[in-house]
Amino acid sequence: MKDRLLEGLNSEQRRAVETTEGPLLIQAGAGSGKTKTLTHRIGYIIDNDQAAPSQILAVTFTNKAAREMRERLAKLLHHDPSDRSFVLFMGTFHSICVKLLRRDGSFVGVPQNFVIFDETDRLSAVKRVCKELSIDEKKYPPRQIANIISSAKNELIDSAQYKSFASSPIQSTAADVFPKYEKVLKDAGALDFDDLIGKTVELLEKHEVVRKKWQDHFKYILIDEYQDTNSAQYKLIKLIVNKNNNIAVVGDDWQSIYSWRGADFRNILNFTRDYPSATVIKLEQNYRSTKNILDAAHSVISNNNDRSEKKLWTDEGEGSPVLVVPVANERAEAEVIVRKIQESVDRNPATYDDFAVLYRTNAQSRSIEETFIRYGLPYKIIGGVRFYDRKEIKDIIAYIRLIYQPEDQISFERIVNVPARGVGAKSLINFFSWQAKNSFPLSTALARVEECDLLTPKAKNAIRELNNTLNDLREISEGSPPYALIDFKCC
């Protein structure tokens, strides 16, 4: 099988696959077949019995990339991708950290059944703290405060340390919110996305026995999209690499686009400084684009002073010239797009199905869609709301969280009126006010809701019925599969 694992690779891809020992930096230009190279490299290591699948840590930037790589690898090695015996530690930084914290998080005070706050949950928690502190939300938007806290966590700065960094009024406000936000998380038995990495770093940094266990476990580490790692992820990698430094990173500083959320492209530029014995391999053959596109891209990126040196090339031919059209605003841009499409359809045997319009953010689609409608051009938006962002899915997850974390107030706020129970905003404020006055945990407040004189009989009855439902669900959860909870009628 060894020869088959090297089939279809160019010379540099093959060299990257066969270089298994010691630190390796693969500078992979756009469209250069990095996923194929990574997949074949993992397969090569497994096929040569250098490591079992579970001893390989492969970190990807998205869950989709991990799923695609896992499927490719299973096909390459003739394994069923659903075979649970063929287990790799493959996923995003966050999913890998979840696995480590489920196993060893108790060392740093993380409960094994912790729940994870997504962006919506985080913002809800910050908004609640802002209300408690009577913060003017127009002057100090909760979303901005949440982003400030997230940025601090990505730099591994905790709430106590952040006070000394706060200089502007919005930062000082965030410093007041930060510790109370952390308490909301703790009371709910929850971690946010930033905590997943931060707590794992703390775990490995403070507990040598755990660090050594995972260093010994992972014989080979592969990191994709290394140019998009932030400070916390960079430190995590340094902590988990074993003494043999069998780490391979793949990336391209030219493609670093996430500096706005803490990514530091210098991590990939400094790899040879961190690992002086590193082998550097450049994947420069592009399989995706024409020469004109590559030349245009290179003429732009060459203006960057702080960058790696490489020159992409292709066998795909010259291709059509790249057309750059300066426009005054987004409406003018949409007009140009529509006009170009309509001219091509009128002049050539082209159809509207032959055209695709790509945009960086969802907000940009509005002016384009409006112009398409105005001119009568048919179109279809590809994509939509992600599965786990759908309201009904988030509602179900909130119920499940409350079953296992009875003090999760954010989840309670989400489902207290799902389905509609007649508990209005004022009733909820009164309930929380009574709860805070008596210093009751949420579970106690729900159990003793009859004692709350601030609620109407209707609101009391609704909350009591919800508490009964949650208790019924907890009983079911002890001896039934997860789907039984979802099948249970919550109304």
N, C-alpha and C positions, 0 to 999 in steps of 0.2 A: 504493500500500500504506500510505502514511502515515496516511490516515484510518482504515484498518482496525486499525492499531496503537493507535488511540485509542478504538476502539469498546468499549462495555461498561465504560468507566471512569467513576467519579464525578468531580466537578470537581477535588478535591484529588489524586486519583490521576493524573488527566490532567496537572495542573500538575507533579507529581513526574516524570512521564515526559518532559515537554517542557523541564524545567529541566536542561539537560545540561552547562552550563559553570559552573565554580567549585564550591566546597564546598557540599554539600547534606546537611542532616539531615532524615531522614524519621522522625518519631515515629509509629510504627505501633502502634496499640492492638491488643489481641487480636482475631483474627477480622476484621481490617479490610482483608484482601486484599493484604497486603504482597508475597507471592510473585508474584502477578499483576502488581503494579505494577513490581517489580524486573524481571521477565521482559520486560514491554512496554518498559521503559526501555532495556534492553540491545538489544532488537530495533529500537527507534526510532533508537538511535545507529548501529547497523549499516546499517539501511535508508537513513539519510540520508548514508551514506558518511563519517561523522565518524571512524570507526575500523574497521579490519579486526577480525574476531572474535578473532584472536590478540593484538590490542593492548588487549583488555579483560580486566582482572583482576576476577573475581567470587569473593568468599570467602563460603562458607556455613558453618554450624555443624556440619552432618553430611554424610556422603557421600550419604545418601538425599536430602537437600534439594538437593544439587548435581545428582544424577541427575534428579530431578523437574524442576528448572529447565531443565536441558539439553534434556530431552525436550519440555517446553512451548515452549521457544524454537525448537527445530527445527520443530515443528508450526506455530508462528506465522509463521516465515519460509519455510515449505515446503521445509525441508531434511531429508534423511535423517539421523537422529541418529547413525547408524553411519558417516557420511561423514567420513573422516579429514581432508579438506581444510577442513572446517568446525570448526576447532579453537579452543576458548576456553580461557583459563587460568581454569578454574572448579573449585572444590573447597574442602576445608577448609584451614585454616591449615597443618596438617601435610602434606597432599598437595601443596599449592603449594610449601612449603619443600623437600619431597623433589625436586621438579622443578628448583628453583634450585640445590640442593646437588649433584645429579647432574651439572649443567652446570659449576658454578663452585666446588664445595666444595673442590677441591684448593688454592685460595688460603688456606684455613684448616685444611689438613691432613686433610680428609675424603676418603677413597678413593672413587672413582667407583662402585665396586660394594659400597658399605657396606650392611650388613644393619640391620634395625630390630628392636630389642628391644621386645616388647610388655610389658604389665603382669606377665604370668606370668614372662617371661624376666628382667625387672628384679628381681622378688622372689627368683627363684632365684639371681641373681648376688649380691644383698645377703645372702642366707642363707649362701652360700659364703664370703663375706668375713667374716661374723660368726663362722663356724666357725674360719676361719684365725686370727682375733683372740681366740678363746676367749671370746666375749661370751655372757653368760647370756641366752638367748633368751626366757626367761620374764620376766625383769626388763626387758629391752629388746627387745621384739618386732620382728623384721625388717621386718614390714609397716609398723610405725610409723616405723622408720628410713628405709625406702624413701620414705614419704610426706614426711618431713622433707627429704630430699634433693630430691625433686620440687618441693616448695614453694620451696626455695632457687633451683633452676634457673629456676622461673617468675618469680623476681625478678631473674634474670640474675646470681646470686651463684655464683661457682665454688667449688671445694673449698678453695682456699687462703684465699679471703676469708671463707668460712663459719666458720672457726675463731674469728674475732674476734666473731662473732654468737652463738656457742654459749654459753649460760649455765646451762641445766639439765643434770642428768646424762644424760638421753636425748639432748639436743642435742650434748653433748660426745662421746657415743658415736657419734652420727651423723657428727660431724666426723672421727672416726677412720676410719669406714667409707668416707666419701665419696671420698677420693683412691684408695683401693684398688678401689672400685667403678668409678671412671673408668678405671683400668688394665685391669680386666676388659673393659670396653667397647672400649678401644683395641686390646687383644690380639685381640679377636674381629672387629675392623674394623666395629664396630657403633655405632649411635646409639640412644638411647632417645627416646621421644616428645618429651620436654622439650628434648632436644638439637636436634631438627629445627628448632625455632624459635630456640633460643639460638644455634646455629651460623650460622643464616641472618642473625640480627641482627649477630653478630660479622663475618660476611662483608661485609655492606653497610656496617657502621660503619667497618671498618678499611681497606677497599679501595674507594677513590673511583671507580676505573675501572669496577668491577663495579656499584657503586651507580648511577652515571650511566647505564650501559648499560640497566639495568632501569627506571630512572626514565624514560628516553627511550622505552623499549619500550612501557610501559603508559600509554596516553593517557587511559584512564578506569579508575577503581578503584571497586568497589562492595563494601561490607562488610555482610553480614547479621548479625542478632543482636549488634549492637555493644555492647549492655549486658553481654554475657557475655565480653568480651575481658579478658585479664589484662595485667600489666605488660609482659611480653615481647612479646605480640601488639601491644599499643599502640605499643611502640617500633618494631616491625617496620613497622607501617603508616606511621609518621612518616618512616621512612627510605626508603620506596619511592614515596611520593607525589611527583609531579613539580612543577616550578615553577608550573604552571598551577593546582595544587590541585584538579584534577578528581576529587574524591573524594566519593562519596555513601555515607552510612552509614544503615542502617535498624535500628531497634530500639525498645525500650520499657523504660525503667528500672523500670516497674511489674512487669515479668516477669523481672527478674534473680533467678535462683535458684542460681547457681553460685559464690557468694562462698566457699563451703567449699573450693573448689579454685582459688582465686586470682582469680576474676572480680571486676572493680571497676566497678560500675554508674556510678561518677562519671565514667568515660571518656565516656559519652554525655551526661551533664549538662554536662561541660566542653567539649564539641565547639565551641560558639560562642566559647569563650575561646581555644581552639587555632586556630580559623579565624574571625576576627572578621567576615569578609565573607560568612559562610555564610547560605544561604537555609534557613529552617526551615518545613517543611510537616507538618501534623498529619493523620493518617488516623484519624478518630474514628467513622466509621460502621461498626458491627459487623454482619457478615453471618451470624454463627454462633449468637448467643444471643438469648434473650428479654430484655425490659426488666427483669424481676424479677432475673434472674441478673446483669445489668450493674449494677443498683442495689446488690445485695448485695456484689458485688466492689468497687464504688466506695466503699461505706461502710467497708470494711476498709482499702483502700489509702490512703484519705484521712487515716488516722492517721499516715502517714509524713510527717515534716517535710521531709526531703531528697528531693524528687521533682519531676518536671515536672508542669505543669498541662495537663490535658485532660479532656474529658467525653465518654465513649463513648455513642453512641445507636444505636437500631436501629428498623427497620420491621417487625420480626418479631412485634410484639404483646407483651402483658403476660406471658403464660405462667403456669405454675403457681408458687406461692410456693416460695421456697427453704426447705427444712426443715433445721434444725440440731438434732442430737440429742446432748446431752452423755452420755458413757458413762464408766464407771469404769476399764475396761481393754480390751485387744484382744479378749478373749473376749466381753465384754458387747457390744462393737461388732459382732462377728460374729453374735451372737444377734439384735440389732436388724435387721441386714441380712436375715437369713434370715426373720425374722418378717414384715418389710415385704413381701418378695417373695411369701411364702406367702399372706399376706392378700390381696394384689392378684390372685394367681392364683385363689384361692378365691372372691373377690367379683366379679371382672370376667372378661370373655372374654379374659383375657391368658394367654400361655403363658410358660414359663421362658425361651424364646428372646427374649422382649421385654426382658430385663433385662441390664444390663452392670454389673459391679463394677470400679471403677478403684482402683488403689492405687499409692502412690508408689514403694515398694521391693518387691523380690521376697520379702523376708523377711515382709512383711505378709500374704502369701497363705496362710501355714500355718494360722493360726487360722481364717481364713475357709473354707479347704478342709475342715478337720476338722469344722467346724460343718455345712457342706453335706452331708458324708458322713453325719454323725450323724442329720440330719433327712431324709436320703434325697432331697435336691434334686440333680437332674442339673446338671452344669456342664462347661465346657471351658476350659482355660487357653489363651489366645491368645499366641503367641510361643514362645520356647524358647531353646536355646543358639544363639548366633550362629555362622554358618558357620565363620568363622576361629577361633572358640573351641573347635571340636570337636577332640577328641583326635587323631583320625586326620589331620585337616588340619594341626594343629600339628606332628605327627610328620613329615609329608611336607615341610613348610616347614623343619623342623630339618635334614633330610637335604640339602635344596637349599642351605641356608646353609653347611653344612659343605663342600659341593662348592666354593663360591666363597670361603669364608673358613675355611681349614683350621685356624685357631687358635681358632675359636669353641667354647670349652669348655662354655658353657651348652647349646648345641645338642647337643654330644657327650654330655653327661650325660643329655639327654632321650632320645636314640635308641640309646644303647649297649646297651640291652636290649629294643629294639623292632625286629623281633620278639624274643621271649625267646631269650637266648643263654647263660644260665647265669652271667652276671656279676653277682654279688651286691653288696650295699652295702659289705661288708667288702673285697671285691676292688677295688672302685672307690676306696675310701679308700686302700688300699695302693698302687694304681696312681698316684693323684695325689700321694701322699707321696713315692714314688720319683721322679716327674716333677719335683716341687718341689726335692727334694734335689739333683738333677742339673741344675737350671735349664734343662730341656728345654722348648722350645715343644711344644704338643700334637702337631703333625704329626711332630716328631722322636720324641717318646715313643711314638707309635703305630707308627712304622717300626722302633723298636728295642725293642719290647715283650718280645722273647725274652730281653733282658738283665735284666729285672725279676725279681729273686729272691723278691720278696714275693708273687708270684702263683702260683696252682696251674697245672699244665699245661693244665687245662681252660679256665681264665680267659684264659691267654695265647693259646691257640688261638682262642678266641671273639673277642678283641680284634684278633688278627692278621687273621682272616677279615673283620671289620668294616672294617678299614683297606683290605683288598683290594677290598672292595665299593665303598668311597668312591673309591678310585683308578680303578676301572672306570667309575664314574659320571662322574668328571672327564673321562675320555677321551670318553665319549659326549657330554658337554655341549659339547665344542668344535665338533662339526660336526652336531649334531642339534637339532631343535626341543625346547622345554621338555617337551612331553608324553612324549617318549622317556624322560626321566628318571623320570617317574612310572610308566611302564609297566614299567620295569626291576625285576626281582625282587630285593628287598633281603634275602632270607632264604636 
